[in-house]
Amino acid sequence: MQTTLADFLRDTPDGEEAKSIVGKCVHCGFCTATCPTYQLLGDELDGPRGRIYLMKQVLEGNPVTESTRLHLDRCLTCRNCESTCPSGVTYGRLVDIGRQVVDERLAQQGLHRPARQRIARWALREGLTRPRLFGAAMRMGQLVRPLLPEVLRNKVPVGAPAGAWPQREHARKMLLLAGCVQPSMSPDINAATARVFDRLDVQMVVAPEAGCCGAIRYHNGDHAGGLDNMRRNIDAWWPHVEAGAEAIVMNASGCGVMVKEYGHLLRHDPRYAERAARISALTRDVSELLPAFAEPLQRLAQAAPPPAQRVAWHPPCTLQHGQQIRGKVEALLTALGVEVKLCADSHLCCGSAGTYSVLQPDLAYRLRDDKLAKLQATQPDTIVSANIGCITHLQSGTQTPVLHWIELVDRMLG
């Protein structure tokens, strides 16, 4: 698809990257078959191909309307379209650039978002990315949870304590990103990860200076703030990398896909480009690391009571599409004796999508209910996933326990 960049984008890194991405699109429409919003709404402009046309017009300097922003806002950025695209269109990067350009162009016309939207987006960017502030708010919300309206109650999981953090020292060390919302919403995920690796003689190290991975700001139009989050994390991790940390472990797939893109997003930063590339190269989802420990894990699992349950596995979009990791969790759990089921249309988004379920609740809950119906059709005792957003979103619509799969492994190992 030929694109002639407008003057304000010509010779800029984002403009040239967007032009290159659009140029790969051959209009085939394969993406529409796997786009959740297109399936729900049936509108070409609410599918990847239609949104690419809209962004192409923006890149070429054509007038931008509120309708353009609406269709881009409705995109989950699930990147399912990237998995099905035969031409390798990196749509996720394109929509990040397109959204920012659209917001800037509309602002130049005096067309700002309604006050309610601006406040909501500001609160998400400023509140979710500060663990102490978010933690205090979450604790308060849990105290009054029964009194909250349903839309808020769905975002406030019942409080549950974290298990003990292992205290043993090991020669092998890996870094673990604590995350911004996960320690408050589900504190046992990080502790369970540390315990599982402790049993394998690997020590999880948390750098306290590292915070939000940058995804919340970056995907909500604050590119500069997101890049600053990335730089802060690189500074926090770098001494540990130089000291020999083997990997940077991600147990939230949304954070994992973001950190793996640090090298690309900071490639033009002379101070951080080299270190960012190194950080991305060291980053691994926990499911990429544990298969190397399959034999000791199996021995540990055999010594514990066998699992007597059927598990439905929900692979987050950020894992299967963003990181292109498929089959690893299912294979590992099966090897440990768990009966694992994938539901129909397991490639489709559950509707969580970071802050999407807050900003687009109607579409998000329709997607959640459809996903849960298909998960429940497998008659599971437990649903497991790999991202805190998906876990919280799914749990809000079912009485079936929804866990992180590493918590299940931790319990199986006793």
TAURFEN-V800145 format. One record per backbone hydrogen bond with DSSP energy under -0.5 kcal/mol. CO is the residue of the C=O (numbers start at 1). NH is the residue of the N-H. E is the energy in kcal/mol with one decimal. If there is no record, write none. Layout:
[[CO & NH & E] [CO & NH & E]]
This chain:
[[3 & 5 & -0.7] [6 & 9 & -1.8] [6 & 10 & -1.5] [9 & 12 & -1.9] [12 & 16 & -2.8] [13 & 17 & -2.2] [14 & 18 & -2.8] [15 & 19 & -2.4] [16 & 20 & -2.0] [17 & 21 & -2.2] [18 & 22 & -2.7] [19 & 23 & -2.0] [20 & 24 & -0.6] [21 & 24 & -1.4] [21 & 25 & -0.5] [22 & 25 & -1.4] [29 & 32 & -1.0] [29 & 33 & -0.6] [30 & 33 & -0.9] [31 & 34 & -1.2] [32 & 35 & -0.8] [34 & 36 & -0.6] [35 & 39 & -2.1] [36 & 40 & -1.9] [37 & 41 & -2.7] [38 & 42 & -2.7] [42 & 44 & -0.5] [43 & 46 & -2.2] [44 & 47 & -1.3] [44 & 50 & -0.9] [47 & 51 & -2.4] [48 & 52 & -2.5] [49 & 53 & -1.8] [50 & 54 & -2.1] [51 & 55 & -2.7] [52 & 56 & -2.5] [53 & 57 & -2.0] [54 & 58 & -1.7] [55 & 59 & -2.8] [56 & 60 & -1.6] [57 & 62 & -2.5] [58 & 61 & -1.7] [59 & 6 & -2.9] [65 & 69 & -1.5] [66 & 70 & -2.4] [67 & 71 & -2.2] [68 & 72 & -1.8] [69 & 73 & -2.9] [70 & 74 & -1.9] [72 & 75 & -1.0] [79 & 82 & -0.6] [79 & 83 & -1.1] [80 & 84 & -1.2] [81 & 85 & -1.3] [85 & 88 & -0.8] [88 & 90 & -0.5] [89 & 91 & -1.8] [90 & 93 & -0.6] [90 & 94 & -1.6] [91 & 95 & -2.7] [92 & 96 & -1.5] [93 & 97 & -2.0] [94 & 98 & -3.1] [95 & 99 & -2.5] [96 & 100 & -1.4] [97 & 101 & -2.3] [98 & 102 & -2.6] [99 & 103 & -2.5] [100 & 104 & -2.3] [101 & 105 & -2.7] [102 & 106 & -2.6] [103 & 107 & -2.2] [104 & 108 & -1.8] [105 & 109 & -0.9] [106 & 109 & -0.6] [106 & 111 & -2.9] [107 & 110 & -1.6] [110 & 112 & -1.2] [114 & 117 & -0.5] [114 & 118 & -2.2] [115 & 119 & -2.7] [116 & 120 & -2.2] [117 & 121 & -2.6] [118 & 122 & -2.3] [119 & 123 & -2.8] [120 & 124 & -2.2] [121 & 125 & -2.4] [122 & 126 & -2.9] [123 & 127 & -2.7] [123 & 128 & -0.6] [124 & 128 & -1.3] [127 & 130 & -1.1] [129 & 131 & -0.6] [129 & 212 & -0.6] [130 & 134 & -3.2] [131 & 135 & -2.7] [132 & 136 & -2.3] [133 & 137 & -2.1] [134 & 138 & -2.7] [135 & 139 & -2.4] [136 & 140 & -2.0] [137 & 141 & -2.5] [138 & 142 & -2.4] [139 & 143 & -1.5] [140 & 144 & -1.4] [142 & 145 & -0.6] [144 & 147 & -1.8] [144 & 148 & -0.7] [145 & 148 & -1.4] [149 & 152 & -1.0] [149 & 153 & -2.9] [150 & 154 & -2.4] [152 & 155 & -1.5] [153 & 156 & -1.3] [155 & 157 & -0.6] [172 & 203 & -2.8] [173 & 246 & -2.7] [174 & 205 & -3.0] [175 & 249 & -3.9] [176 & 178 & -0.6] [181 & 184 & -0.8] [181 & 185 & -2.6] [182 & 186 & -2.7] [186 & 189 & -1.7] [187 & 191 & -1.0] [188 & 192 & -3.1] [189 & 193 & -2.1] [190 & 194 & -2.4] [191 & 195 & -2.4] [192 & 196 & -2.5] [193 & 197 & -2.1] [194 & 198 & -2.1] [195 & 199 & -1.9] [196 & 200 & -0.6] [197 & 200 & -0.6] [197 & 202 & -2.5] [198 & 201 & -1.8] [201 & 172 & -0.6] [203 & 174 & -2.6] [203 & 205 & -0.5] [205 & 176 & -2.6] [205 & 207 & -0.6] [206 & 208 & -0.8] [207 & 210 & -1.7] [214 & 218 & -2.6] [215 & 219 & -2.8] [217 & 220 & -1.0] [217 & 222 & -2.3] [218 & 221 & -1.0] [221 & 223 & -1.1] [222 & 226 & -2.4] [223 & 227 & -2.5] [224 & 228 & -1.9] [225 & 229 & -2.0] [226 & 230 & -1.9] [227 & 231 & -2.4] [228 & 232 & -2.4] [229 & 233 & -2.0] [230 & 234 & -2.3] [231 & 235 & -2.4] [232 & 236 & -2.0] [233 & 237 & -2.6] [234 & 238 & -2.2] [235 & 239 & -0.6] [237 & 240 & -0.7] [237 & 241 & -2.2] [238 & 242 & -2.7] [239 & 243 & -1.3] [240 & 245 & -2.3] [241 & 244 & -1.4] [247 & 175 & -2.7] [247 & 249 & -0.6] [248 & 284 & -2.7] [249 & 177 & -1.6] [250 & 286 & -2.3] [252 & 255 & -0.8] [252 & 256 & -2.2] [253 & 257 & -2.2] [254 & 258 & -1.1] [255 & 259 & -2.8] [256 & 260 & -2.1] [258 & 261 & -1.5] [259 & 262 & -1.5] [261 & 265 & -2.8] [262 & 266 & -2.4] [264 & 267 & -1.2] [266 & 269 & -1.7] [268 & 270 & -0.8] [269 & 273 & -2.8] [272 & 276 & -3.3] [273 & 277 & -2.0] [274 & 278 & -1.7] [275 & 279 & -2.6] [276 & 263 & -0.6] [276 & 280 & -2.5] [277 & 281 & -2.0] [278 & 282 & -1.5] [279 & 283 & -1.0] [280 & 283 & -0.6] [282 & 248 & -2.0] [284 & 250 & -2.4] [285 & 288 & -2.0] [285 & 289 & -0.8] [286 & 289 & -0.7] [286 & 290 & -2.1] [287 & 291 & -0.5] [289 & 292 & -1.3] [290 & 293 & -2.4] [291 & 294 & -1.4] [293 & 297 & -2.3] [294 & 298 & -2.4] [295 & 299 & -2.1] [296 & 300 & -2.3] [297 & 301 & -2.6] [298 & 302 & -2.3] [299 & 303 & -1.2] [300 & 304 & -0.6] [301 & 304 & -0.9] [309 & 339 & -1.0] [310 & 381 & -3.0] [310 & 382 & -1.5] [311 & 313 & -0.5] [311 & 341 & -2.7] [312 & 314 & -0.6] [312 & 384 & -2.8] [313 & 315 & -0.7] [313 & 343 & -0.5] [314 & 316 & -0.6] [316 & 319 & -1.0] [316 & 320 & -2.5] [317 & 321 & -2.6] [317 & 322 & -2.4] [318 & 323 & -0.8] [319 & 325 & -2.8] [324 & 326 & -0.6] [327 & 331 & -2.0] [328 & 332 & -2.3] [329 & 333 & -2.7] [330 & 334 & -2.4] [331 & 335 & -2.2] [332 & 336 & -1.2] [333 & 338 & -2.5] [334 & 337 & -1.7] [338 & 340 & -0.9] [339 & 311 & -3.1] [341 & 313 & -2.6] [343 & 346 & -0.9] [345 & 348 & -1.9] [352 & 357 & -1.6] [353 & 356 & -1.8] [355 & 358 & -1.3] [355 & 359 & -2.1] [356 & 360 & -3.6] [360 & 364 & -2.3] [361 & 365 & -2.7] [362 & 366 & -1.6] [363 & 367 & -2.2] [364 & 368 & -2.3] [365 & 369 & -2.5] [366 & 370 & -1.8] [367 & 371 & -2.5] [368 & 372 & -2.9] [369 & 373 & -2.1] [370 & 374 & -1.6] [371 & 375 & -2.4] [372 & 376 & -3.1] [373 & 377 & -1.0] [375 & 378 & -1.5] [376 & 379 & -2.0] [381 & 401 & -0.5] [382 & 312 & -2.4] [383 & 403 & -2.7] [384 & 314 & -3.1] [385 & 405 & -2.3] [386 & 253 & -2.0] [387 & 391 & -2.4] [388 & 392 & -2.4] [389 & 393 & -2.4] [390 & 394 & -2.8] [391 & 395 & -2.3] [392 & 396 & -1.4] [394 & 397 & -1.9] [395 & 398 & -1.2] [401 & 383 & -2.8] [401 & 403 & -0.5] [403 & 385 & -2.2] [404 & 407 & -1.2] [404 & 408 & -1.2] [405 & 409 & -2.0] [406 & 410 & -2.3] [407 & 411 & -2.2] [408 & 412 & -2.2] [409 & 413 & -1.7] [411 & 414 & -1.2]]
